[in-house]
Amino acid sequence: MIELAKEKGASDLHIATNRPISLRVLGDLAPIEANAKPITAAEAEALLVPLLSAEQQAQLAKQGYVDLALAAPDGGRLRTNISRFQGGLK
């Protein structure tokens, strides 16, 4: 998904429970695929929780959010925010 976002010139990749995975390109937010279906809470957790260390998972549980940086496939860094909202993660 990150590589696709880069190819499309997206500034953001949005993964959120009950919404289709989306890209922000030139300020507009659109689903990553034309007929993308909203993802479930379980799917969002399966995508996002493995990105967190044990300490970050504890912070998410306690504070409801965590900010972090992830290594990008090209060697760069990706600013990331994972938080709880409306019964799921985003």
Number of C-alpha atoms within 10 A of each C-alpha: 11 14 12 12 17 14 9 13 13 19 14 19 21 15 21 25 21 18 17 20 21 22 26 18 16 10 10 10 16 16 17 19 11 8 8 13 13 17 16 16 17 12 16 20 18 11 11 17 15 10 16 17 10 11 10 17 18 14 15 19 13 10 11 14 18 19 13 13 12 13 10 12 10 7 8 9 12 14 11 13 12 21 16 16 12 10 9 16 24 20
